[in-house]
């Protein structure tokens, strides 16, 4: 199925409106699910795990991990998200000793997505170990694009 740009913009606008009206306040994150599971080398997490183990959500986003990470915000019904998953699975295996790859379903964690200003899916957030700010990329990314960010941003010395 081919989707033209106008239709894509309308879909993005609808998603943005739904997220805006369905999500709670940025200050009031709640425990939305209690699920953490390993999918290949990708770790599927919920809001509670994210807040406790991945990043502090104070005035600025502070990464807590011991290796760089990629966070994939996705939805099971999203076509581009389904195309993004095998790319992340392949790269998570290739870089399994160098970085973490996490997945967060926006339907199960809408408050977290709202707090992090995830307005389109898929959205990838690249967390380096250094004090550099994370980079957020919205929309489908090719394997080459993701690997470029891994090499030039996450694993650079």
C-alpha positions in Angstrom: 0.0 0.0 0.0 1.4 3.4 -1.0 0.7 6.3 1.3 1.2 9.8 -0.1 2.7 12.6 1.9 -0.6 14.4 2.5 -2.1 11.2 4.0 1.1 10.6 6.1 0.8 14.2 7.5 -2.8 13.7 8.4 -2.0 10.4 10.1 0.8 12.1 12.1 -1.5 14.9 13.1 -4.2 12.4 14.2 -1.6 10.5 16.3 -0.3 13.7 17.8 -3.9 14.8 18.8 -4.7 11.3 20.2 -1.4 11.3 22.2 -2.1 14.9 23.4 -5.6 14.1 24.7 -5.0 10.6 25.9 -1.8 11.2 27.9 -1.7 12.5 31.4 0.4 15.3 32.7 4.2 15.3 32.2 4.6 15.5 35.9 2.4 12.5 36.7 4.0 9.4 35.2 2.3 6.3 36.4 3.2 2.6 36.2 1.5 1.6 33.0 2.7 -1.9 32.6 4.8 -4.4 34.6 6.4 -6.1 31.7 10.1 -6.4 30.8 11.0 -9.1 28.3 13.9 -10.1 26.1 13.2 -10.3 22.4 16.4 -11.5 20.7 19.0 -9.1 22.1 16.4 -6.3 22.3 14.9 -5.7 25.7 11.3 -4.7 25.8 10.6 -2.5 28.8 7.8 -0.5 30.4 7.7 3.0 32.0 8.7 1.7 35.5 11.8 0.0 34.2 12.7 3.0 32.1 12.6 5.3 35.1 14.4 3.0 37.4 17.1 1.6 35.2 17.5 3.6 32.0 17.1 7.3 32.6 16.2 9.9 35.2 13.4 12.2 34.1 14.4 15.3 36.2 15.0 18.7 34.6 17.2 17.0 32.0 17.2 13.4 30.7 20.1 11.6 32.5 21.1 8.2 31.2 21.8 5.6 33.9 23.2 2.7 31.8 26.7 1.2 31.8 26.8 1.0 27.9 25.3 3.3 25.3 21.7 2.5 24.3 19.1 2.9 21.6 15.5 3.3 22.8 12.9 2.4 20.1 9.4 3.8 20.7 7.0 1.8 18.6 3.5 0.4 18.3 2.5 -3.1 17.2 0.1 -1.7 14.6 2.7 0.6 13.0 4.0 -0.5 9.6 7.3 1.5 9.7 7.8 0.2 13.2 7.5 -3.4 12.0 10.1 -2.6 9.3 12.4 -1.0 11.9 12.4 -4.1 14.2 14.4 -6.5 12.1 17.1 -3.8 11.6 17.4 -3.2 15.3 17.4 -7.0 16.0 20.3 -7.4 13.5 22.3 -4.5 15.0 21.6 -5.5 18.6 23.2 -8.8 17.8 26.2 -7.2 16.0 26.8 -4.7 18.9 25.6 -6.9 21.8 28.8 -6.3 23.8 28.8 -2.5 23.1 25.3 -1.2 23.5 21.8 -2.0 24.7 18.7 -1.8 22.5 15.4 -1.2 24.3 11.8 -1.2 22.9 8.9 0.7 24.4 5.4 0.2 23.1 3.7 3.7 23.1 0.3 2.1 23.6 1.5 0.5 26.9 3.5 3.6 28.0 1.7 6.7 26.7 2.7 8.9 29.6 6.4 8.2 29.0 6.1 8.8 25.3 4.3 12.1 26.1 6.9 13.1 28.7 9.7 12.5 26.2 7.9 14.4 23.4 7.6 11.3 21.2 5.1 12.6 18.6 5.7 10.1 15.8 6.6 6.5 15.6 9.0 4.8 15.2 11.2 7.2 17.3 14.7 6.2 18.2 16.6 7.8 21.0 20.4 7.3 21.0 21.9 7.6 24.5 25.7 7.9 24.7 27.6 7.2 27.8 29.3 10.6 27.7 27.5 13.7 29.1 26.4 14.5 25.5 22.6 14.9 25.1 20.7 12.0 23.6 19.7 12.3 20.0 16.1 11.7 19.0 15.2 10.6 15.4 11.6 10.2 14.3 10.5 8.0 11.5 11.9 4.9 9.9 15.7 4.7 9.7 17.6 2.4 7.4 20.2 0.0 8.7 22.9 2.3 7.4 21.5 5.3 9.1 21.1 3.6 12.5 24.6 2.2 12.2 26.0 5.6 11.3 24.6 6.9 14.6 26.0 3.9 16.5 29.4 4.4 15.1 29.6 8.2 15.1 27.7 9.1 18.2 27.3 6.1 20.6 30.7 4.3 20.1 33.0 7.2 19.3 35.9 7.7 21.7 
